[in-house]
Amino acid sequence: MNTQEKLNLIDQDKYNSLILFKEGNFRKCYNEHAMFFVENVKMMKIHTRFYKNVQKYIHAIGFPERSVGKYVDWVKEEFKAKIEEDTAEYIRLVACRWKKKYHYKVWEEPLIQIKEGLMLEEKRPSIDGSYKDKICTLLDEFAIEKSTPLEAFQFLIKLKHGIKEPNN
């Protein structure tokens, strides 16, 4: 199964299913399904790569084939999912009621920026007293002890974008 076929399969039901593709001795999830997996099942390293053949970034997580049983069982129990398809190429779980923390585009943006090595802003803005107060308020309201590293990183990006130079 090529990359475009995998993306087409995911696009058929992005938000109510989870597809675990078999690739050698590993299982992989892509894009929205990778997001749901790391937010709901287990935090894993997300690999981001630009695929020329489909002209887009693809985000993937993977784990050994020997672990698939425990993850499938956990998803079935926790989210009342059932196996709709179990082929040699993939397992599709459906009726998953994922806890969605972010819209996919919000989740994806920092991954692409990290991959590209982009600087969000080279020049640091000057901050007067009112900006310092605003930053302190936002920091006080953010529950870092309840957030994931990705959530904390996204908060910092939003914080950085929210700071503007006075009189601009």
VOKE-795161 format. One record per atom (N, C-alpha, C): residue number from 1; chain; atom name; z, y, x. Coordinates in steps of 0.1 Angstrom, whole numbers. Layout:
// residues N
{NUM "A" "CA" {Z Y X}}
...
END
This chain:
// residues 168
{1 "A" "N" {0 -12 9}}
{1 "A" "CA" {0 0 0}}
{1 "A" "C" {0 12 9}}
{2 "A" "N" {-10 21 7}}
{2 "A" "CA" {-11 33 15}}
{2 "A" "C" {-1 44 10}}
{3 "A" "N" {-1 55 18}}
{3 "A" "CA" {9 66 15}}
{3 "A" "C" {5 72 1}}
{4 "A" "N" {-7 75 -2}}
{4 "A" "CA" {-11 81 -14}}
{4 "A" "C" {-7 72 -26}}
{5 "A" "N" {-9 59 -25}}
{5 "A" "CA" {-6 50 -36}}
{5 "A" "C" {9 50 -38}}
{6 "A" "N" {17 51 -27}}
{6 "A" "CA" {32 52 -29}}
{6 "A" "C" {36 64 -36}}
{7 "A" "N" {30 76 -32}}
{7 "A" "CA" {33 88 -39}}
{7 "A" "C" {29 88 -54}}
{8 "A" "N" {17 82 -57}}
{8 "A" "CA" {13 81 -70}}
{8 "A" "C" {23 73 -79}}
{9 "A" "N" {28 62 -73}}
{9 "A" "CA" {37 53 -80}}
{9 "A" "C" {50 61 -82}}
{10 "A" "N" {55 69 -73}}
{10 "A" "CA" {67 77 -75}}
{10 "A" "C" {65 88 -85}}
{11 "A" "N" {53 94 -85}}
{11 "A" "CA" {50 105 -95}}
{11 "A" "C" {50 100 -109}}
{12 "A" "N" {47 87 -111}}
{12 "A" "CA" {47 82 -125}}
{12 "A" "C" {61 83 -132}}
{13 "A" "N" {71 83 -124}}
{13 "A" "CA" {85 85 -130}}
{13 "A" "C" {94 89 -119}}
{14 "A" "N" {94 102 -116}}
{14 "A" "CA" {102 107 -105}}
{14 "A" "C" {117 107 -108}}
{15 "A" "N" {120 110 -120}}
{15 "A" "CA" {134 113 -123}}
{15 "A" "C" {142 102 -130}}
{16 "A" "N" {136 91 -134}}
{16 "A" "CA" {144 81 -141}}
{16 "A" "C" {143 67 -135}}
{17 "A" "N" {137 67 -123}}
{17 "A" "CA" {136 54 -116}}
{17 "A" "C" {139 56 -101}}
{18 "A" "N" {140 45 -94}}
{18 "A" "CA" {142 45 -80}}
{18 "A" "C" {133 33 -75}}
{19 "A" "N" {124 37 -65}}
{19 "A" "CA" {115 27 -59}}
{19 "A" "C" {119 25 -45}}
{20 "A" "N" {122 12 -41}}
{20 "A" "CA" {125 8 -28}}
{20 "A" "C" {113 0 -22}}
{21 "A" "N" {106 7 -14}}
{21 "A" "CA" {94 1 -8}}
{21 "A" "C" {97 -8 4}}
{22 "A" "N" {91 -20 4}}
{22 "A" "CA" {93 -29 16}}
{22 "A" "C" {83 -25 27}}
{23 "A" "N" {89 -23 39}}
{23 "A" "CA" {80 -20 50}}
{23 "A" "C" {86 -28 62}}
{24 "A" "N" {80 -39 65}}
{24 "A" "CA" {85 -48 75}}
{24 "A" "C" {99 -53 72}}
{25 "A" "N" {108 -51 80}}
{25 "A" "CA" {122 -56 77}}
{25 "A" "C" {131 -45 71}}
{26 "A" "N" {124 -35 66}}
{26 "A" "CA" {132 -23 60}}
{26 "A" "C" {127 -20 46}}
{27 "A" "N" {136 -13 39}}
{27 "A" "CA" {133 -7 26}}
{27 "A" "C" {133 8 28}}
{28 "A" "N" {124 15 21}}
{28 "A" "CA" {123 29 22}}
{28 "A" "C" {122 36 9}}
{29 "A" "N" {127 48 8}}
{29 "A" "CA" {126 56 -4}}
{29 "A" "C" {119 69 1}}
{30 "A" "N" {111 75 -8}}
{30 "A" "CA" {104 87 -4}}
{30 "A" "C" {106 98 -14}}
{31 "A" "N" {106 111 -9}}
{31 "A" "CA" {106 123 -16}}
{31 "A" "C" {117 124 -27}}
{32 "A" "N" {114 125 -40}}
{32 "A" "CA" {125 126 -50}}
{32 "A" "C" {134 114 -50}}
{33 "A" "N" {129 103 -47}}
{33 "A" "CA" {137 91 -47}}
{33 "A" "C" {146 91 -35}}
{34 "A" "N" {142 96 -24}}
{34 "A" "CA" {150 97 -12}}
{34 "A" "C" {162 107 -15}}
{35 "A" "N" {158 118 -22}}
{35 "A" "CA" {168 128 -26}}
{35 "A" "C" {179 122 -35}}
{36 "A" "N" {175 114 -45}}
{36 "A" "CA" {184 108 -54}}
{36 "A" "C" {193 98 -47}}
{37 "A" "N" {187 90 -37}}
{37 "A" "CA" {194 80 -30}}
{37 "A" "C" {205 86 -22}}
{38 "A" "N" {202 97 -14}}
{38 "A" "CA" {212 103 -5}}
{38 "A" "C" {223 110 -13}}
{39 "A" "N" {219 115 -25}}
{39 "A" "CA" {229 123 -33}}
{39 "A" "C" {238 114 -41}}
{40 "A" "N" {233 102 -45}}
{40 "A" "CA" {240 93 -54}}
{40 "A" "C" {244 80 -49}}
{41 "A" "N" {237 75 -39}}
{41 "A" "CA" {240 61 -34}}
{41 "A" "C" {247 62 -21}}
{42 "A" "N" {240 67 -11}}
{42 "A" "CA" {246 67 3}}
{42 "A" "C" {239 78 11}}
{43 "A" "N" {247 86 17}}
{43 "A" "CA" {241 97 26}}
{43 "A" "C" {235 90 38}}
{44 "A" "N" {223 93 41}}
{44 "A" "CA" {215 87 52}}
{44 "A" "C" {207 98 59}}
{45 "A" "N" {203 95 71}}
{45 "A" "CA" {194 104 78}}
{45 "A" "C" {181 105 71}}
{46 "A" "N" {176 117 69}}
{46 "A" "CA" {163 119 62}}
{46 "A" "C" {153 122 72}}
{47 "A" "N" {142 115 72}}
{47 "A" "CA" {131 117 81}}
{47 "A" "C" {120 125 74}}
{48 "A" "N" {116 136 80}}
{48 "A" "CA" {106 144 74}}
{48 "A" "C" {94 144 84}}
{49 "A" "N" {82 143 78}}
{49 "A" "CA" {70 142 86}}
{49 "A" "C" {58 147 77}}
{50 "A" "N" {49 154 84}}
{50 "A" "CA" {37 159 77}}
{50 "A" "C" {26 148 78}}
{51 "A" "N" {21 144 67}}
{51 "A" "CA" {11 134 67}}
{51 "A" "C" {-3 140 64}}
{52 "A" "N" {-12 140 74}}
{52 "A" "CA" {-25 146 73}}
{52 "A" "C" {-33 140 62}}
{53 "A" "N" {-32 127 60}}
{53 "A" "CA" {-41 120 50}}
{53 "A" "C" {-37 125 36}}
{54 "A" "N" {-25 130 33}}
{54 "A" "CA" {-22 135 19}}
{54 "A" "C" {-19 150 20}}
{55 "A" "N" {-20 156 31}}
{55 "A" "CA" {-18 170 33}}
{55 "A" "C" {-4 175 27}}
{56 "A" "N" {6 168 30}}
{56 "A" "CA" {19 173 26}}
{56 "A" "C" {30 166 34}}
{57 "A" "N" {42 173 33}}
{57 "A" "CA" {54 167 40}}
{57 "A" "C" {59 156 31}}
{58 "A" "N" {64 146 38}}
{58 "A" "CA" {70 134 30}}
{58 "A" "C" {84 132 37}}
{59 "A" "N" {94 131 28}}
{59 "A" "CA" {107 128 33}}
{59 "A" "C" {111 114 30}}
{60 "A" "N" {117 107 39}}
{60 "A" "CA" {120 93 37}}
{60 "A" "C" {133 89 43}}
{61 "A" "N" {139 79 36}}
{61 "A" "CA" {151 73 42}}
{61 "A" "C" {148 58 42}}
{62 "A" "N" {155 51 51}}
{62 "A" "CA" {153 37 52}}
{62 "A" "C" {165 29 56}}
{63 "A" "N" {165 17 52}}
{63 "A" "CA" {177 8 56}}
{63 "A" "C" {172 -6 57}}
{64 "A" "N" {179 -15 64}}
{64 "A" "CA" {175 -29 66}}
{64 "A" "C" {173 -36 53}}
{65 "A" "N" {164 -45 53}}
{65 "A" "CA" {161 -54 41}}
{65 "A" "C" {174 -61 37}}
{66 "A" "N" {182 -65 47}}
{66 "A" "CA" {194 -73 44}}
{66 "A" "C" {204 -66 35}}
{67 "A" "N" {203 -52 35}}
{67 "A" "CA" {212 -44 27}}
{67 "A" "C" {207 -41 13}}
{68 "A" "N" {195 -45 10}}
{68 "A" "CA" {189 -41 -3}}
{68 "A" "C" {197 -46 -15}}
{69 "A" "N" {203 -58 -14}}
{69 "A" "CA" {210 -64 -25}}
{69 "A" "C" {222 -56 -29}}
{70 "A" "N" {230 -52 -19}}
{70 "A" "CA" {242 -44 -22}}
{70 "A" "C" {239 -31 -28}}
{71 "A" "N" {228 -24 -24}}
{71 "A" "CA" {224 -11 -30}}
{71 "A" "C" {219 -13 -44}}
{72 "A" "N" {210 -23 -46}}
{72 "A" "CA" {205 -26 -59}}
{72 "A" "C" {216 -29 -69}}
{73 "A" "N" {226 -38 -65}}
{73 "A" "CA" {237 -42 -73}}
{73 "A" "C" {245 -29 -77}}
{74 "A" "N" {248 -21 -67}}
{74 "A" "CA" {256 -9 -69}}
{74 "A" "C" {249 1 -79}}
{75 "A" "N" {236 3 -77}}
{75 "A" "CA" {228 12 -87}}
{75 "A" "C" {228 6 -101}}
{76 "A" "N" {226 -7 -102}}
{76 "A" "CA" {226 -14 -115}}
{76 "A" "C" {240 -12 -122}}
{77 "A" "N" {251 -13 -114}}
{77 "A" "CA" {264 -12 -120}}
{77 "A" "C" {267 3 -123}}
{78 "A" "N" {265 11 -114}}
{78 "A" "CA" {270 25 -115}}
{78 "A" "C" {261 33 -125}}
{79 "A" "N" {248 31 -125}}
{79 "A" "CA" {239 39 -133}}
{79 "A" "C" {232 31 -144}}
{80 "A" "N" {237 19 -147}}
{80 "A" "CA" {232 10 -158}}
{80 "A" "C" {217 8 -157}}
{81 "A" "N" {213 7 -144}}
{81 "A" "CA" {198 5 -142}}
{81 "A" "C" {195 -9 -143}}
{82 "A" "N" {182 -12 -145}}
{82 "A" "CA" {177 -26 -145}}
{82 "A" "C" {164 -26 -136}}
{83 "A" "N" {162 -38 -131}}
{83 "A" "CA" {150 -40 -123}}
{83 "A" "C" {138 -42 -132}}
{84 "A" "N" {129 -32 -132}}
{84 "A" "CA" {117 -33 -140}}
{84 "A" "C" {106 -41 -133}}
{85 "A" "N" {105 -39 -120}}
{85 "A" "CA" {95 -46 -112}}
{85 "A" "C" {101 -50 -99}}
{86 "A" "N" {98 -62 -95}}
{86 "A" "CA" {102 -67 -82}}
{86 "A" "C" {90 -75 -76}}
{87 "A" "N" {82 -67 -68}}
{87 "A" "CA" {70 -73 -62}}
{87 "A" "C" {72 -75 -47}}
{88 "A" "N" {62 -80 -40}}
{88 "A" "CA" {63 -82 -26}}
{88 "A" "C" {63 -68 -19}}
{89 "A" "N" {58 -58 -25}}
{89 "A" "CA" {57 -44 -19}}
{89 "A" "C" {69 -35 -23}}
{90 "A" "N" {75 -37 -34}}
{90 "A" "CA" {86 -27 -38}}
{90 "A" "C" {94 -33 -49}}
{91 "A" "N" {106 -27 -51}}
{91 "A" "CA" {115 -29 -62}}
{91 "A" "C" {116 -16 -70}}
{92 "A" "N" {114 -16 -83}}
{92 "A" "CA" {115 -4 -91}}
{92 "A" "C" {127 -6 -101}}
{93 "A" "N" {137 2 -99}}
{93 "A" "CA" {149 3 -108}}
{93 "A" "C" {146 14 -118}}
{94 "A" "N" {149 11 -131}}
{94 "A" "CA" {147 22 -141}}
{94 "A" "C" {159 24 -149}}
{95 "A" "N" {159 35 -157}}
{95 "A" "CA" {170 39 -166}}
{95 "A" "C" {182 44 -157}}
{96 "A" "N" {178 49 -145}}
{96 "A" "CA" {189 54 -137}}
{96 "A" "C" {192 69 -142}}
{97 "A" "N" {204 71 -144}}
{97 "A" "CA" {208 85 -148}}
{97 "A" "C" {215 91 -136}}
{98 "A" "N" {206 97 -127}}
{98 "A" "CA" {210 103 -115}}
{98 "A" "C" {218 116 -117}}
{99 "A" "N" {228 118 -109}}
{99 "A" "CA" {235 131 -109}}
{99 "A" "C" {226 140 -100}}
{100 "A" "N" {220 149 -106}}
{100 "A" "CA" {210 158 -99}}
{100 "A" "C" {218 171 -95}}
{101 "A" "N" {219 173 -82}}
{101 "A" "CA" {226 184 -77}}
{101 "A" "C" {217 196 -75}}
{102 "A" "N" {204 193 -71}}
{102 "A" "CA" {195 203 -68}}
{102 "A" "C" {181 200 -74}}
{103 "A" "N" {173 210 -76}}
{103 "A" "CA" {159 208 -79}}
{103 "A" "C" {153 203 -66}}
{104 "A" "N" {143 195 -67}}
{104 "A" "CA" {137 189 -55}}
{104 "A" "C" {132 199 -45}}
{105 "A" "N" {126 210 -50}}
{105 "A" "CA" {120 220 -41}}
{105 "A" "C" {131 227 -33}}
{106 "A" "N" {143 229 -39}}
{106 "A" "CA" {154 236 -32}}
{106 "A" "C" {159 226 -21}}
{107 "A" "N" {160 213 -25}}
{107 "A" "CA" {165 203 -15}}
{107 "A" "C" {155 202 -3}}
{108 "A" "N" {142 202 -6}}
{108 "A" "CA" {132 200 4}}
{108 "A" "C" {130 211 14}}
{109 "A" "N" {132 224 9}}
{109 "A" "CA" {129 235 18}}
{109 "A" "C" {136 235 32}}
{110 "A" "N" {149 233 32}}
{110 "A" "CA" {155 233 46}}
{110 "A" "C" {150 221 55}}
{111 "A" "N" {147 210 49}}
{111 "A" "CA" {142 199 57}}
{111 "A" "C" {129 203 64}}
{112 "A" "N" {120 210 56}}
{112 "A" "CA" {107 214 62}}
{112 "A" "C" {110 224 73}}
{113 "A" "N" {119 234 70}}
{113 "A" "CA" {121 244 80}}
{113 "A" "C" {127 239 93}}
{114 "A" "N" {136 229 92}}
{114 "A" "CA" {141 222 103}}
{114 "A" "C" {130 215 111}}
{115 "A" "N" {122 208 104}}
{115 "A" "CA" {111 201 110}}
{115 "A" "C" {102 210 118}}
{116 "A" "N" {98 221 111}}
{116 "A" "CA" {89 231 117}}
{116 "A" "C" {96 239 128}}
{117 "A" "N" {109 239 129}}
{117 "A" "CA" {116 247 139}}
{117 "A" "C" {115 262 136}}
{118 "A" "N" {114 265 123}}
{118 "A" "CA" {112 279 119}}
{118 "A" "C" {125 287 120}}
{119 "A" "N" {124 299 124}}
{119 "A" "CA" {136 308 124}}
{119 "A" "C" {135 315 111}}
{120 "A" "N" {146 315 103}}
{120 "A" "CA" {145 322 91}}
{120 "A" "C" {144 337 93}}
{121 "A" "N" {151 342 103}}
{121 "A" "CA" {150 356 106}}
{121 "A" "C" {155 358 120}}
{122 "A" "N" {147 365 128}}
{122 "A" "CA" {150 367 143}}
{122 "A" "C" {160 378 145}}
{123 "A" "N" {159 388 137}}
{123 "A" "CA" {168 400 139}}
{123 "A" "C" {180 398 129}}
{124 "A" "N" {192 399 134}}
{124 "A" "CA" {204 399 126}}
{124 "A" "C" {205 412 119}}
{125 "A" "N" {208 412 106}}
{125 "A" "CA" {210 425 99}}
{125 "A" "C" {224 431 103}}
{126 "A" "N" {224 444 102}}
{126 "A" "CA" {237 451 104}}
{126 "A" "C" {245 450 91}}
{127 "A" "N" {258 448 91}}
{127 "A" "CA" {266 446 79}}
{127 "A" "C" {276 456 78}}
{128 "A" "N" {276 464 67}}
{128 "A" "CA" {286 474 65}}
{128 "A" "C" {298 467 57}}
{129 "A" "N" {308 475 54}}
{129 "A" "CA" {320 470 47}}
{129 "A" "C" {317 463 34}}
{130 "A" "N" {308 468 25}}
{130 "A" "CA" {305 462 12}}
{130 "A" "C" {299 448 14}}
{131 "A" "N" {290 447 24}}
{131 "A" "CA" {284 434 27}}
{131 "A" "C" {294 424 32}}
{132 "A" "N" {303 429 40}}
{132 "A" "CA" {314 420 45}}
{132 "A" "C" {322 415 33}}
{133 "A" "N" {326 424 24}}
{133 "A" "CA" {333 420 12}}
{133 "A" "C" {326 409 4}}
{134 "A" "N" {313 412 2}}
{134 "A" "CA" {305 402 -6}}
{134 "A" "C" {304 389 1}}
{135 "A" "N" {303 388 14}}
{135 "A" "CA" {302 376 22}}
{135 "A" "C" {316 369 21}}
{136 "A" "N" {326 376 22}}
{136 "A" "CA" {340 370 21}}
{136 "A" "C" {342 364 8}}
{137 "A" "N" {338 371 -3}}
{137 "A" "CA" {339 366 -17}}
{137 "A" "C" {331 353 -18}}
{138 "A" "N" {319 353 -14}}
{138 "A" "CA" {311 341 -15}}
{138 "A" "C" {317 329 -7}}
{139 "A" "N" {322 332 5}}
{139 "A" "CA" {328 321 13}}
{139 "A" "C" {340 316 6}}
{140 "A" "N" {348 325 0}}
{140 "A" "CA" {360 320 -7}}
{140 "A" "C" {357 311 -19}}
{141 "A" "N" {346 314 -25}}
{141 "A" "CA" {343 307 -38}}
{141 "A" "C" {336 294 -35}}
{142 "A" "N" {330 292 -23}}
{142 "A" "CA" {323 280 -19}}
{142 "A" "C" {333 269 -15}}
{143 "A" "N" {333 258 -22}}
{143 "A" "CA" {342 247 -20}}
{143 "A" "C" {336 237 -9}}
{144 "A" "N" {338 241 3}}
{144 "A" "CA" {332 233 14}}
{144 "A" "C" {338 219 15}}
{145 "A" "N" {351 218 11}}
{145 "A" "CA" {357 205 12}}
{145 "A" "C" {351 195 2}}
{146 "A" "N" {344 200 -8}}
{146 "A" "CA" {338 191 -18}}
{146 "A" "C" {323 190 -16}}
{147 "A" "N" {317 196 -6}}
{147 "A" "CA" {303 197 -4}}
{147 "A" "C" {298 187 7}}
{148 "A" "N" {286 183 6}}
{148 "A" "CA" {280 175 16}}
{148 "A" "C" {275 184 27}}
{149 "A" "N" {271 179 39}}
{149 "A" "CA" {266 187 49}}
{149 "A" "C" {253 194 45}}
{150 "A" "N" {245 188 37}}
{150 "A" "CA" {232 194 32}}
{150 "A" "C" {236 206 23}}
{151 "A" "N" {246 204 14}}
{151 "A" "CA" {250 215 5}}
{151 "A" "C" {255 227 13}}
{152 "A" "N" {263 224 24}}
{152 "A" "CA" {268 235 32}}
{152 "A" "C" {256 242 39}}
{153 "A" "N" {247 235 44}}
{153 "A" "CA" {235 241 51}}
{153 "A" "C" {227 249 41}}
{154 "A" "N" {225 244 29}}
{154 "A" "CA" {218 252 19}}
{154 "A" "C" {225 265 15}}
{155 "A" "N" {238 264 15}}
{155 "A" "CA" {247 276 12}}
{155 "A" "C" {245 286 23}}
{156 "A" "N" {245 282 35}}
{156 "A" "CA" {243 291 46}}
{156 "A" "C" {229 298 46}}
{157 "A" "N" {219 290 42}}
{157 "A" "CA" {206 296 41}}
{157 "A" "C" {206 307 30}}
{158 "A" "N" {212 303 18}}
{158 "A" "CA" {212 313 7}}
{158 "A" "C" {220 325 11}}
{159 "A" "N" {231 323 18}}
{159 "A" "CA" {239 334 23}}
{159 "A" "C" {231 343 33}}
{160 "A" "N" {224 337 42}}
{160 "A" "CA" {216 344 51}}
{160 "A" "C" {205 352 44}}
{161 "A" "N" {198 346 34}}
{161 "A" "CA" {188 353 27}}
{161 "A" "C" {194 365 19}}
{162 "A" "N" {206 363 14}}
{162 "A" "CA" {212 373 6}}
{162 "A" "C" {217 385 13}}
{163 "A" "N" {218 385 27}}
{163 "A" "CA" {222 396 34}}
{163 "A" "C" {210 405 38}}
{164 "A" "N" {210 417 34}}
{164 "A" "CA" {199 426 37}}
{164 "A" "C" {204 438 44}}
{165 "A" "N" {196 444 52}}
{165 "A" "CA" {200 456 59}}
{165 "A" "C" {202 467 49}}
{166 "A" "N" {212 475 51}}
{166 "A" "CA" {214 487 42}}
{166 "A" "C" {202 496 42}}
{167 "A" "N" {199 502 31}}
{167 "A" "CA" {187 511 29}}
{167 "A" "C" {174 504 30}}
{168 "A" "N" {173 491 28}}
{168 "A" "CA" {160 484 28}}
{168 "A" "C" {156 479 15}}
END
